[in-house]
Amino acid sequence: MDNLKFKRTMPAVFERLNAADDPSRILYYQNIIACMLASPLLFFGAIANIVIVYFFWGGDLTVVLVNSGIFFLLGLTFELISRKELDSALFDHLLSLSQSICLAFIVVRYYHIIGPAVWSVAFVMIILAMMRLKTTMLYYIAATTFICGLYVTFLLPANGFLFTPVYFIIQNVLFFFVFSLATATFYLNLNRYDKAMERLNAVLAQKEKIARLYKNLNRTKQILATQNQELRNSNEEIRKNEERLHFLAYYDGLTELPNRKMILERLHLLVSLSENEKSAFFIVFIDLDNFKKINDTMGHLYGDDYLKYTAKRLQELVHEDDLLGRMGGDEFALIIQRNIKEDAAYNYVESLRNELCDKIKTSCSEFKVSASFGISVFPQDGKDPIELLKSADTSMYKAKELGRNNIQFFRPDMKAEILNKIQMESLLLKAYENKEFFIEYQPQFNAEDHRIRGFEALIRWDSPHYGRVAPMSFIPLAEEMGLIIGIGQWVLLTACHKFKELDTRFDQNLCISVNVSAVQMRDKNFVDIVKNVLDETNMDPKQLELEITESLFIDHIEETIDMLNEIKSLNVRISLDDFGTGFSSLSYLRRLPIDTLKIDKSFIDDLTDKDSSIRIVGDIISLGHNLDAHIVAEGIENSTQLDYLKNHNCDCIQGFMFGKPMCFKDVEALLEKNPLK
């Protein structure tokens, strides 16, 4: 029970009693009210007993105090049982017993004072008991009243109020009548109460059922609303996913241009329409010229920005009726769907090429945007989309081969060239894996006394398929394939090993020259490779000369000069090969840490002609000497050339007149035959 959990005031208890619908709760609150009425009355009776009986009536003090004490204890009993957590039935019995004890106490202790008025107390208790939900207290009070009547009639002292047997009989008959009437009334009310409670419980159950149904209905409504919203969200998400899937399927994620799949589908459609209408259209392959360099130098994030910039720029330039897409990497495709002639198509693509050319500046470098264009035409260059794309791709690679940043229409003979290049790439890769390369050595001589200065190491390829392949035919391809770094390292290591053998055997203080590709020089590990070769071969660095070409300085001049200074710090000699044929500039030439200038064979060939080449060669020799460089002329084939070079103080000569490239055994024979020359 919760008798300790509410405010113990009469209004609060009556409010709870009126709100209760459970019989046990009703009885509990009735017991609380009875205790709250009885305990103050008994406490008041204890005080009134002392005042009235002792002070006004002059009663015995001891008897007065005993009676007041009993009043107080009985009041305290009601207070205690109302505050204990008791079972409802036990609470009812204890309360009824306490009421009976109060009645008996009043009859026994005060009948001789107030006489029959005590029965009024009994009647009041019976009336109050009749108002209760249970008859327990009524039975207790009725039994106590009967016993008290017997006491008054037969056991009361003679000097008290007389209570005759006839009066006892009449009173008990009256009590029995009242008791019977109270019992009948109680059961009648109880029966009516039970029926009312049944109806109330039925109504409450129905109300609870309706409330539960309404609650379930609301919950179902909320669930349906939630499911409806989820369904709308799912439909929206499905729609967005479909759009996203369509975008991923037909558009490039980086540039947002149509991708290869859309280009192919459009080509299939155009082929089908063009066959019926007998019309032509063009497919243009566009490949960015500097993308790999930008990607390697600046990183992939900058490379992506470069692609997006180019895609946006092309999108601004192409005709609205044409379709521009990205095929992948740095390749774009343009479908010219309009019915125009070849010369108009060329002029249109040329305008794109010119407009596309631009420079992109960054914090550390500057790049020029340019592209190579390959064009194929339906139907003469292909009957289906795949063949058209292959033809456009082939012509685009031809444009790159011819120097990039130009336009090429497809020609049938291009296929043979591409197939030959593909075969060459395959055989070159096998040659690298199978070690089909070997080295020949061409001697270099002092121009004045023809003493041997050293040798230039020259790579050769003896192919089982092609036979002897010229270096100019496979070196650029090896650079393009990325094989040149490995091949160059092998040439450097092999040449140094062989030269160390010659130096140990003949001890003539010669030098060995090894050509270095521009691709090797851009390798950040190249200086370490040179160090490792020198350590492995135990070769004197001053006897090694690395030959570089002027093309190395077209891009990244500062980085190249820094690397050459690193190599120079190893005491390795630097030679500038093919001087005069490239992009030499006096502004950076004087900054280069070079030891040797090699005059290209093309200038030496012209020495037999009576033209300005003679004066140019002399100027080159003079310029080299002013730069404190050693001058080597290559390609000497006759005495006229030799005499001119001697007269102009050329330091060293190299050419077929003195010695062709030879194998290592011939080098040994040459040094044995003429150890001083």
C-alpha positions in Angstrom: 0.0 0.0 0.0 1.0 3.6 -0.5 -0.1 5.1 2.9 3.3 6.5 3.4 3.4 8.1 -0.1 0.7 10.8 0.1 -0.1 13.8 2.2 -2.0 12.6 5.3 -4.8 15.1 5.3 -8.6 14.3 5.3 -9.2 16.1 1.9 -6.3 14.2 0.3 -7.5 10.8 1.6 -11.1 11.5 0.6 -9.8 12.5 -2.9 -8.0 9.2 -3.2 -11.1 7.3 -1.8 -13.3 8.9 -4.5 -10.8 8.1 -7.2 -10.3 4.4 -6.2 -12.2 1.7 -8.0 -10.5 -1.4 -6.5 -12.3 -2.8 -3.4 -9.1 -3.4 -1.5 -8.0 0.2 -2.2 -11.4 1.6 -1.0 -11.2 -0.5 2.2 -7.7 0.7 2.7 -8.6 4.4 2.5 -11.7 3.8 4.7 -9.4 2.3 7.4 -7.1 5.3 7.1 -10.1 7.7 7.6 -11.2 5.7 10.6 -7.8 5.9 12.2 -7.5 9.6 11.4 -10.8 10.1 13.2 -10.3 7.8 16.1 -6.8 8.7 17.2 -7.5 12.5 17.7 -10.7 11.7 19.5 -8.9 9.3 21.9 -6.1 11.9 22.5 -8.8 14.5 23.2 -10.6 12.0 25.5 -7.4 11.5 27.5 -7.2 15.2 28.1 -10.9 15.7 28.7 -10.9 12.8 31.2 -8.3 14.6 33.4 -10.1 18.0 33.2 -13.7 16.9 33.8 -13.4 13.8 36.0 -10.6 15.1 38.2 -11.0 18.8 38.4 -14.8 19.1 38.1 -16.0 15.8 39.5 -13.2 15.3 42.0 -12.3 11.8 40.9 -9.4 9.8 42.2 -6.2 11.0 40.5 -4.7 7.5 40.1 -7.8 6.2 38.3 -8.0 9.4 36.2 -4.4 9.0 35.1 -4.8 5.3 34.3 -7.9 6.0 32.2 -6.2 8.9 30.4 -3.2 6.7 29.8 -5.4 4.0 28.3 -7.1 6.6 26.1 -3.6 7.8 24.9 -2.4 4.3 24.2 -5.5 3.5 22.3 -5.1 6.7 20.2 -1.4 5.8 19.6 -2.5 2.3 18.5 -4.7 3.8 15.8 -2.0 6.1 14.7 0.6 3.3 14.5 -1.5 0.8 12.6 -2.4 3.5 10.0 1.3 4.2 9.3 2.5 0.5 8.9 2.6 -1.3 5.6 0.0 -3.9 6.4 -2.1 -6.4 4.4 -5.6 -5.0 3.7 -7.4 -7.8 5.6 -5.0 -7.6 8.5 -5.4 -3.8 8.6 -9.2 -4.3 8.7 -9.1 -6.8 11.6 -6.6 -4.8 13.7 -8.8 -1.6 13.2 -12.0 -3.5 14.1 -10.3 -5.1 17.2 -9.0 -1.7 18.3 -12.5 -0.2 17.9 -14.0 -3.1 20.0 -11.4 -2.6 22.7 -12.3 1.2 22.9 -16.0 0.3 23.3 -15.3 -2.3 26.0 -12.9 0.2 27.8 -15.6 2.9 27.8 -18.3 0.5 29.1 -16.2 -1.0 31.8 -14.5 2.2 33.0 -17.3 4.8 32.6 -20.7 3.0 32.8 -20.9 3.9 36.5 -20.4 7.6 35.6 -22.4 8.1 32.4 -24.7 5.1 32.6 -26.7 4.0 29.5 -25.1 6.8 27.5 -22.4 4.3 26.6 -24.8 2.5 24.4 -24.9 5.7 22.3 -21.2 5.1 21.6 -22.0 1.5 20.5 -24.8 2.7 18.2 -22.5 5.3 16.6 -19.9 2.6 16.0 -22.5 0.3 14.5 -23.7 3.0 12.2 -20.1 3.8 11.2 -19.5 0.1 10.6 -22.5 -0.1 8.4 -21.0 2.5 6.1 -17.9 0.4 5.4 -17.2 -1.8 2.4 -16.7 -4.9 4.6 -18.7 -6.2 7.6 -15.7 -7.1 9.6 -16.0 -4.1 12.0 -19.8 -4.6 12.2 -19.3 -8.1 13.5 -16.6 -7.0 16.0 -18.7 -4.1 17.4 -21.9 -6.2 17.5 -20.1 -9.0 19.5 -18.5 -6.4 21.8 -21.8 -4.7 22.4 -23.4 -8.0 23.3 -20.6 -8.9 25.7 -20.7 -5.5 27.3 -24.5 -5.8 27.7 -24.0 -9.1 29.6 -21.3 -7.4 31.7 -23.6 -4.5 32.6 -26.5 -6.8 33.4 -24.8 -9.5 35.4 -21.4 -8.3 36.5 -21.7 -4.6 37.2 -21.5 -3.7 40.9 -24.8 -2.9 42.6 -23.9 0.7 43.4 -23.7 1.5 39.6 -26.5 2.3 37.1 -29.0 -0.7 37.2 -29.5 -2.6 34.0 -32.3 -5.1 34.5 -32.6 -8.4 32.5 -35.8 -7.1 30.8 -34.0 -4.0 29.7 -31.1 -6.2 28.5 -33.5 -8.4 26.5 -35.2 -5.4 24.9 -31.9 -3.8 24.2 -30.4 -6.9 22.6 -33.5 -7.4 20.5 -33.1 -3.8 19.4 -29.4 -4.4 18.7 -30.2 -7.6 16.8 -32.8 -5.7 14.7 -30.3 -3.0 14.0 -27.6 -5.5 13.3 -29.8 -7.5 11.0 -30.9 -4.3 9.2 -27.3 -3.2 8.9 -26.2 -6.6 7.6 -29.1 -6.7 5.1 -28.5 -3.2 4.0 -24.8 -3.9 3.6 -25.3 -7.0 1.5 -27.9 -5.2 -0.6 -25.5 -2.3 -1.2 -22.7 -4.7 -1.7 -24.7 -6.6 -4.4 -25.6 -3.3 -6.0 -22.0 -2.2 -5.7 -20.7 -5.5 -7.3 -23.1 -5.1 -10.2 -22.2 -1.5 -10.6 -18.5 -2.5 -10.4 -19.1 -5.2 -13.0 -20.7 -2.6 -15.3 -18.0 -0.2 -14.5 -15.3 -2.8 -15.2 -17.0 -3.8 -18.4 -17.1 -0.1 -19.4 -13.5 0.4 -18.3 -12.5 -2.8 -20.2 -14.3 -1.6 -23.3 -12.8 1.8 -22.9 -9.4 0.3 -22.4 -10.0 -1.9 -25.5 -11.1 1.1 -27.5 -8.2 3.1 -26.2 -5.8 0.3 -27.1 -7.4 0.0 -30.5 -7.2 3.7 -31.0 -3.5 3.6 -29.8 -2.9 0.7 -32.2 -4.6 2.6 -34.9 -2.4 5.7 -34.2 0.7 3.5 -34.1 -0.4 1.8 -37.3 -1.1 5.2 -38.8 2.4 6.4 -37.7 3.9 3.2 -39.1 2.1 3.7 -42.4 3.1 7.3 -42.5 6.7 6.3 -41.7 6.6 3.5 -44.3 5.1 5.9 -46.8 7.8 8.4 -46.2 10.4 5.7 -46.4 8.9 4.5 -49.6 9.0 8.1 -51.0 12.6 8.4 -49.8 13.4 5.0 -51.3 11.9 6.1 -54.6 13.8 9.3 -54.5 17.0 7.4 -53.7 16.3 4.9 -56.4 15.8 7.8 -58.9 19.0 9.4 -57.8 20.8 6.1 -57.9 19.5 5.5 -61.4 20.7 9.0 -62.4 24.0 8.3 -60.8 24.3 4.9 -62.4 23.4 6.4 -65.7 26.1 9.1 -65.1 28.7 6.5 -64.1 27.8 4.3 -67.1 27.9 7.1 -69.7 30.0 9.9 -68.3 33.5 10.4 -67.0 33.7 11.0 -63.3 36.6 13.4 -63.5 35.7 15.7 -66.4 31.9 14.9 -66.6 32.3 14.4 -70.3 30.7 11.4 -72.1 32.8 8.3 -71.6 34.0 5.6 -74.0 30.7 3.7 -73.7 28.6 6.7 -74.8 31.0 7.4 -77.6 30.7 3.8 -78.9 26.9 3.9 -78.7 26.8 7.2 -80.5 29.1 5.8 -83.2 26.9 2.7 -83.6 23.9 4.9 -84.0 25.7 7.2 -86.5 26.9 4.1 -88.5 23.4 2.8 -88.7 22.0 6.2 -89.8 24.8 6.9 -92.2 24.4 3.6 -94.0 20.8 4.4 -94.7 21.4 8.1 -95.7 24.8 7.5 -97.3 26.4 10.3 -95.3 29.8 10.6 -93.7 31.0 11.7 -90.3 34.4 12.2 -88.6 35.9 10.8 -85.4 38.8 12.8 -84.0 41.2 11.4 -81.4 42.8 14.0 -79.2 45.9 13.1 -77.0 47.5 15.7 -74.7 51.2 16.1 -75.4 52.6 16.9 -72.0 50.3 15.0 -69.7 52.8 12.3 -68.6 55.5 15.0 -67.8 53.0 17.0 -65.8 51.7 13.9 -63.9 55.3 12.8 -63.1 56.4 16.3 -62.2 53.5 17.8 -60.3 51.6 14.7 -59.1 48.3 13.1 -60.0 46.2 15.7 -58.3 47.6 18.4 -60.5 47.3 16.0 -63.4 43.6 15.7 -62.7 43.2 19.5 -62.6 45.1 19.7 -65.9 42.7 17.2 -67.5 39.6 19.1 -66.1 41.0 22.4 -67.4 41.6 20.9 -70.9 38.2 19.2 -70.9 36.5 22.5 -70.0 38.5 24.4 -72.6 37.6 21.9 -75.4 34.0 21.9 -74.4 33.9 25.6 -74.8 35.5 25.3 -78.3 33.6 22.4 -79.9 30.5 22.9 -82.0 27.2 22.4 -80.1 26.1 19.7 -82.6 29.3 17.7 -82.0 30.0 15.2 -79.2 33.1 15.5 -77.1 34.1 12.7 -74.7 37.0 11.3 -72.7 38.2 7.9 -73.7 40.5 7.5 -70.7 43.8 8.8 -69.4 44.8 11.9 -71.5 42.8 10.8 -74.6 39.7 12.6 -75.8 37.4 11.8 -78.7 35.3 14.2 -80.8 32.5 13.0 -83.1 31.8 15.6 -85.8 28.2 14.6 -86.6 27.6 17.5 -89.0 27.6 16.8 -92.8 30.8 18.7 -93.7 33.7 18.2 -96.2 37.2 17.0 -95.2 38.8 20.4 -95.7 36.1 22.0 -93.5 36.7 19.3 -90.9 40.5 19.9 -91.0 40.0 23.7 -90.6 37.6 23.1 -87.7 40.1 20.8 -85.9 43.0 23.1 -86.7 41.0 25.9 -85.0 40.6 23.7 -82.0 44.4 23.0 -82.0 45.3 26.7 -82.2 42.8 27.7 -79.5 43.8 24.9 -77.2 47.5 26.0 -77.2 48.0 27.8 -73.9 50.4 28.0 -71.0 49.6 26.9 -67.5 51.7 28.6 -64.8 52.3 27.0 -61.4 54.4 28.1 -58.4 57.3 26.0 -59.6 56.9 25.5 -63.3 55.1 26.4 -66.5 53.5 24.0 -69.0 52.3 24.5 -72.5 48.9 22.9 -73.3 49.0 21.2 -76.7 47.6 18.1 -78.3 48.0 15.7 -81.2 44.9 15.1 -83.4 44.1 12.0 -85.4 41.1 11.9 -87.7 39.3 9.0 -89.3 36.3 9.3 -91.7 33.3 7.0 -92.1 33.0 4.9 -94.2 36.4 4.9 -95.9 38.5 4.4 -92.7 36.2 1.9 -91.0 32.8 0.2 -91.4 32.1 -0.1 -87.7 32.9 1.9 -84.5 35.8 -0.2 -83.4 37.6 0.1 -86.7 36.9 3.8 -86.8 38.4 4.3 -83.4 41.5 2.2 -84.3 42.0 4.3 -87.4 41.7 7.6 -85.5 44.0 6.2 -82.8 46.6 5.2 -85.4 46.5 8.6 -87.1 46.8 10.3 -83.6 50.0 8.3 -82.9 51.3 9.2 -86.3 50.8 12.9 -85.3 52.8 12.3 -82.1 55.5 10.6 -84.1 55.8 13.6 -86.4 56.6 16.0 -83.5 53.3 16.3 -81.7 50.9 19.3 -81.8 49.7 18.5 -85.3 46.8 16.9 -87.2 46.9 13.7 -89.2 44.2 12.1 -91.3 44.3 8.3 -91.4 46.1 6.6 -94.2 46.1 2.9 -94.9 49.9 2.7 -94.7 49.8 4.0 -91.1 48.6 0.6 -90.0 51.7 -1.1 -91.3 53.9 1.5 -89.5 52.0 0.9 -86.2 52.1 -2.8 -86.5 55.9 -2.6 -87.2 56.3 -0.4 -84.1 54.3 -2.8 -82.0 56.5 -5.7 -83.2 59.6 -3.7 -82.6 58.4 -3.0 -79.0 57.8 -6.7 -78.4 61.2 -7.7 -79.8 63.0 -4.9 -77.9 61.4 -6.1 -74.6 62.6 -9.7 -75.4 66.0 -8.3 -76.3 66.3 -6.6 -72.9 65.2 -9.8 -71.2 67.4 -12.1 -73.3 70.5 -9.8 -73.2 70.7 -9.4 -77.0 72.6 -6.1 -76.6 76.3 -5.8 -76.8 78.8 -2.9 -76.8 81.3 -1.7 -79.4 84.0 0.8 -78.7 85.1 3.6 -81.1 88.5 5.1 -80.4 89.2 8.8 -79.9 92.6 10.3 -80.8 94.5 13.5 -80.0 94.4 15.6 -83.2 98.1 16.7 -83.0 100.0 13.4 -82.4 97.2 10.8 -82.9 97.8 9.3 -79.5 94.8 7.4 -78.2 92.7 9.5 -75.9 90.1 6.9 -75.0 87.0 5.1 -76.4 83.3 5.8 -76.8 81.0 2.9 -75.7 78.3 2.4 -78.3 75.3 0.0 -77.7 74.4 -2.4 -80.5 71.4 -4.7 -81.0 71.7 -7.9 -83.0 68.1 -8.9 -83.4 67.2 -12.5 -84.5 64.3 -11.0 -86.5 65.7 -7.7 -87.9 69.4 -8.4 -87.8 71.7 -5.5 -86.9 69.4 -2.7 -85.7 70.7 0.9 -85.8 70.7 2.6 -82.4 68.6 5.5 -83.7 65.9 3.0 -84.5 65.6 1.4 -81.1 66.9 4.0 -78.5 64.0 6.4 -78.8 61.6 3.4 -78.6 63.4 2.2 -75.4 63.0 5.7 -74.0 59.3 5.7 -74.7 58.9 2.2 -73.2 60.9 3.1 -70.1 63.5 0.4 -70.8 66.3 2.9 -71.3 67.1 3.3 -67.6 67.8 -0.4 -67.2 69.6 -0.6 -70.6 71.7 2.5 -69.8 72.7 1.1 -66.4 73.8 -2.1 -68.0 75.9 -0.2 -70.6 77.5 2.0 -68.0 78.4 -1.0 -65.7 79.6 -3.2 -68.6 81.7 -0.4 -70.2 83.3 0.4 -66.8 84.1 -3.2 -66.1 85.8 -3.7 -69.5 87.6 -0.4 -69.3 88.9 -1.3 -65.8 90.4 -4.5 -67.4 92.1 -2.4 -70.1 93.4 0.2 -67.6 94.8 -2.5 -65.3 96.5 -4.3 -68.3 97.8 -1.4 -70.3 97.9 1.5 -67.9 97.7 4.3 -70.5 95.6 6.7 -68.5 92.7 6.6 -71.1 89.1 7.6 -70.6 85.8 5.8 -71.5 82.8 7.9 -72.8 79.3 6.6 -72.2 76.2 8.1 -73.7 73.4 9.0 -71.2 69.8 9.4 -72.3 67.7 12.4 -71.2 65.4 10.0 -69.6 68.2 8.6 -67.4 69.2 12.1 -66.4 65.6 12.7 -65.2 65.8 9.6 -63.0 66.3 10.8 -59.4 68.4 7.7 -58.7 70.8 8.3 -61.5 73.6 9.9 -59.4 73.4 6.9 -57.0 73.6 4.5 -60.0 76.9 6.2 -61.1 78.3 6.0 -57.5 77.4 2.3 -57.3 79.1 1.6 -60.6 82.2 3.4 -59.6 82.3 1.5 -56.3 81.7 -1.8 -57.9 84.3 -1.5 -60.6 86.8 0.4 -58.5 87.4 2.7 -61.4 89.0 6.1 -61.2 86.1 8.6 -61.7 88.4 10.9 -63.7 88.6 8.3 -66.4 84.8 8.2 -66.9 83.1 10.7 -69.2 79.3 10.9 -69.5 78.0 12.2 -72.8 74.7 14.2 -72.6 72.8 15.9 -75.4 71.4 19.4 -75.7 67.8 18.1 -75.7 68.3 17.5 -72.0 68.0 21.3 -71.4 64.7 21.9 -73.1 62.8 21.4 -69.9 63.8 21.7 -66.3 67.1 23.5 -66.9 67.8 24.3 -63.2 67.1 20.7 -62.0 69.4 19.3 -64.8 72.3 21.7 -63.9 71.9 20.7 -60.2 72.2 17.0 -61.1 75.2 17.7 -63.4 76.9 19.5 -60.5 76.3 16.4 -58.3 77.9 14.2 -60.9 80.7 16.6 -61.3 81.3 16.4 -57.5 82.2 12.7 -58.0 85.1 13.9 -60.3 83.3 12.4 -63.3 83.8 14.2 -66.6 80.8 15.7 -68.5 80.7 15.9 -72.3 78.1 17.8 -74.3 77.4 15.6 -77.4 76.1 16.8 -80.8 76.8 20.4 -79.9 75.2 22.9 -82.3 72.3 20.7 -83.5 70.0 21.3 -80.6 68.9 24.3 -78.5 72.2 25.6 -77.1 72.1 28.9 -75.5 75.1 30.9 -74.3 73.1 32.1 -71.3 73.1 28.6 -69.8 76.0 27.0 -71.7 78.5 29.0 -69.5 76.7 27.7 -66.4 77.1 24.0 -67.4 79.9 22.1 -65.5 81.1 20.5 -68.8 84.6 19.3 -69.6 84.2 18.4 -73.3 82.3 19.7 -76.3 81.7 17.3 -79.2 81.1 18.8 -82.6 78.3 17.0 -84.4 79.2 15.0 -87.6 76.8 17.1 -89.7 79.2 20.1 -89.3 82.3 18.0 -90.1 80.6 16.6 -93.3 80.2 20.1 -94.6 83.9 21.0 -94.2 84.6 19.8 -97.8 82.1 22.4 -99.1 83.1 26.0 -99.6 80.5 27.5 -97.5 79.9 29.1 -94.2 80.1 25.8 -92.3 83.9 26.0 -92.3 83.8 29.3 -90.4 81.1 28.0 -88.0 83.2 25.0 -87.0 86.1 27.2 -86.3 83.9 29.5 -84.2 82.6 26.4 -82.3 86.1 25.4 -81.5 87.0 28.9 -80.4 83.9 29.1 -78.2 84.6 25.8 -76.5 88.1 26.8 -75.7 86.9 30.1 -74.2 84.6 28.0 -72.0 87.7 25.9 -70.9 86.3 22.9 -72.6 88.1 20.1 -74.4 86.9 19.9 -78.1 86.2 16.5 -79.8 85.2 16.4 -83.5 83.3 13.3 -84.6 82.8 11.8 -88.0 86.3 12.4 -89.5 86.6 10.6 -92.8 89.2 12.4 -94.9 92.4 14.4 -94.6 90.7 17.7 -95.6 88.6 17.5 -92.5 91.5 16.5 -90.4 93.8 19.3 -91.7 91.1 22.0 -91.0 90.6 20.7 -87.5 94.3 20.7 -86.8 94.6 24.2 -88.1 91.9 25.4 -85.8 93.3 23.7 -82.8 90.7 21.0 -82.3 91.9 18.8 -79.4 90.6 15.3 -80.3 89.2 13.5 -83.3 86.9 10.5 -83.8 85.8 8.9 -87.0 86.1 6.1 -89.5 89.3 7.6 -90.9 91.1 6.4 -87.7 88.9 3.7 -86.4 85.4 2.2 -86.7 83.5 1.0 -83.7 85.1 -2.4 -82.7 84.5 -5.3 -80.3 86.5 -5.6 -77.1 89.0 -8.0 -78.5 89.9 -5.6 -81.3 90.3 -2.9 -78.7 92.8 -5.1 -76.9 94.6 -5.8 -80.2 94.7 -2.1 -81.0 96.3 -1.3 -77.7 98.8 -4.2 -78.0 99.8 -3.1 -81.5 100.2 0.5 -80.8 100.5 1.1 -77.1 101.6 4.7 -77.5 99.0 5.7 -80.1 
